[in-house]
């Protein structure tokens, strides 16, 4: 598996991906999930992938070669939206070529991508592209996407990230999201690729690969755990007596009553009725005595 997160904010974009792949507990590999596409201060794109590695690598190769799909590729499209359409067409091409063989082998066609960037003259944009080649775009209300093992890192994003979040704060939040995932799922692993794209820069000015020796990520890993435990310990324990109203856990719910408890009824002891024994009397045979002559 993998974990990738992309954020589209008012000041730019943040992309973060791990590099672990696995096909079982004893088949673990390191493959880069992030790819960058840049052209002469005219456009800058980032692609992150999750799913079947053979499928995502095939899609990426079509894009890197600049193959024309309906007359377009990443180097000649006029908008980031059109670039997402090109990626969708590349996925469909790989599907048409490989899906029958995959079905025979009992393998699903699994491909999920986060794609974003900027073409000169338009704003930065971010897309989540699915296995069918269709996609959705991030909005100010829903300004981030996750693919792969997303559940562990989602709570911190939901609590912190908004469209107006500054890039540095968003970077810290994305790294905490990744650290939470690393801590809970062995299918996600270091090193990490991090790109912070500043709006209108059209270049990768803030790009880094991070492993366990990175001092900032070490600090994130240590402090986040400590702060979580401190915050947990600072919260009062529940009061069952009701003496402290603010801590009372026994306050009745407004919409539902207490959970009913069903008790087993007491077993009634049945007194065995003694059975009467009926004795059958065998009638005696009458003996007739005859007098002797």
C-alpha positions, 0 to 999 in steps of 0.5 A, spaced: 500 500 500 501 507 500 499 513 503 499 520 499 496 527 500 495 533 496 493 540 498 490 545 494 491 552 498 490 559 496 498 560 496 499 554 492 500 546 493 503 541 498 504 534 496 507 528 500 508 521 499 511 515 502 515 510 498 513 503 500 510 497 496 508 491 498 505 484 496 505 481 503 509 481 509 515 478 506 515 482 499 516 489 501 520 494 496 521 502 495 518 505 489 517 513 488 510 515 488 511 522 486 513 524 479 514 531 476 513 534 470 516 541 468 516 545 461 520 552 461 516 556 466 510 555 462 507 549 466 509 545 472 505 538 474 505 533 480 503 526 479 502 521 485 500 514 485 497 508 489 494 502 487 497 496 482 504 498 481 505 495 474 499 499 472 501 506 475 508 505 472 505 504 465 500 510 466 506 514 468 511 512 462 505 514 457 505 521 460 513 521 460 514 519 453 509 525 451 505 520 447 499 524 444 492 522 446 486 525 442 492 530 439 494 532 446 499 531 452 502 534 458 506 539 454 501 542 449 495 542 453 492 549 455 490 548 462 491 543 468 484 540 467 486 538 460 492 535 463 487 531 468 483 529 461 490 526 458 492 522 464 485 519 464 486 517 457 492 514 459 489 510 464 484 508 459 489 506 454 492 501 459 486 498 461 484 497 454 491 493 453 491 489 460 484 488 463 483 482 460 489 479 462 489 481 469 482 478 469 484 472 468 489 472 473 484 474 478 487 481 479 483 488 479 485 494 475 486 498 481 489 505 479 488 511 484 492 518 482 493 525 485 494 530 480 496 537 481 499 543 478 499 550 474 499 552 467 501 559 466 496 564 466 491 560 471 491 558 478 494 552 481 489 546 481 488 539 484 485 533 482 483 526 484 483 521 478 480 514 479 481 507 475 476 509 470 479 515 468 474 520 471 476 525 476 474 530 481 477 537 482 479 540 489 475 546 491 476 551 497 471 547 501 474 540 500 481 542 499 485 536 500 485 529 497 488 522 500 489 516 496 492 509 499 491 508 507 488 515 508 484 513 515 489 514 520 492 521 517 485 524 516 483 526 523 488 531 523 487 534 516 480 535 518 481 539 524 487 543 521 486 544 514 482 550 510 483 553 504 486 559 507 491 555 511 499 558 510 503 553 506 508 552 512 502 550 517 499 546 511 506 542 511 507 541 518 500 538 518 501 533 512 507 531 516 503 529 522 498 526 518 503 522 515 507 520 521 500 518 524 499 513 518 506 510 519 505 509 526 499 505 525 500 501 518 506 497 516 504 498 509 506 505 509 514 507 510 519 511 509 523 515 505 518 520 504 517 525 498 515 532 500 513 538 495 511 545 497 509 548 490 508 556 491 503 559 487 506 562 480 513 559 481 512 554 476 518 550 479 520 545 484 523 550 489 521 546 495 522 539 494 525 534 499 526 527 500 526 525 508 528 519 511 528 517 519 535 521 519 531 528 517 531 532 523 525 536 522 521 529 521 524 526 527 522 532 531 515 531 529 515 524 530 517 525 537 513 531 539 507 529 536 507 523 540 509 527 547 503 532 545 498 527 544 499 524 551 500 530 554 493 533 551 490 526 553 492 526 560 490 534 561 483 532 560 479 530 566 476 523 567 469 522 567 465 522 573 460 517 575 457 520 581 455 526 578 458 531 583 461 535 578 456 537 573 462 539 568 465 532 568 458 528 569 458 522 564 451 520 567 447 526 565 441 523 561 441 524 553 436 528 550 434 524 545 434 517 547 433 514 554 437 509 558 439 502 555 434 497 557 437 491 561 433 485 560 434 480 566 432 473 566 426 471 570 427 466 576 426 459 574 420 456 578 421 450 581 416 444 579 415 439 585 414 432 582 407 429 583 408 422 586 405 417 582 401 412 585 403 405 584 397 401 582 397 393 584 394 388 580 391 383 585 390 376 581 384 373 583 384 366 586 382 360 583 376 357 587 378 350 589 372 345 589 374 339 594 370 332 592 368 327 597 371 320 597 366 315 597 
